[in-house]
Amino acid sequence: MADSPAVGTAPPRQHGTREAVLFGGVYGAVLASSMVAALTQYGRVTPAGRRYDAAWLLVTALASALAHGYAHYIAERGPHRRWDVLRTLRDEWPLVTAVLPTVLVLAGAGWEWWPAKGLEYPAFALNIVILFGLGLVTARWSARRWPIAVLIGMGDALLGVIVVVANAVIK
């Protein structure tokens, strides 16, 4: 039994791509909405302020991905190979990817592609659409019929709204 783990250790848990994409997508969309709400609270509505907000959102997403990857590595501590920690961190790419549309919205305002004022509403709507899409996709992957999948997507989007609003109220 050379392939079995040593007594008292568990084999490292492999996160499926689907699970990682969904987790990272949901977390990233909620993070982006919460960050835009928090950053907008300070009243930066100039192009330079929006570029600054875009940079901070990207830095926050990278830091969150690093924290999640590190937490997975520690939580699944066991006999790891040399580069497993880097692979674990790399697997957090969906979180950063889910934040990129909001970074683009903020950066676009910073580059004066559109007005810098009032972006929190389109950014919030964009992230709710992302949550709806993720809910719809997971429901379809679970062999749900289209009407049920749409309802599940709407429910997931509503839960995202509740989480973002609760997060904004708490802060």
Order of alpha helices (4+ residues) and beta strands (2+ residues): alpha-alpha-alpha-alpha-alpha-alpha
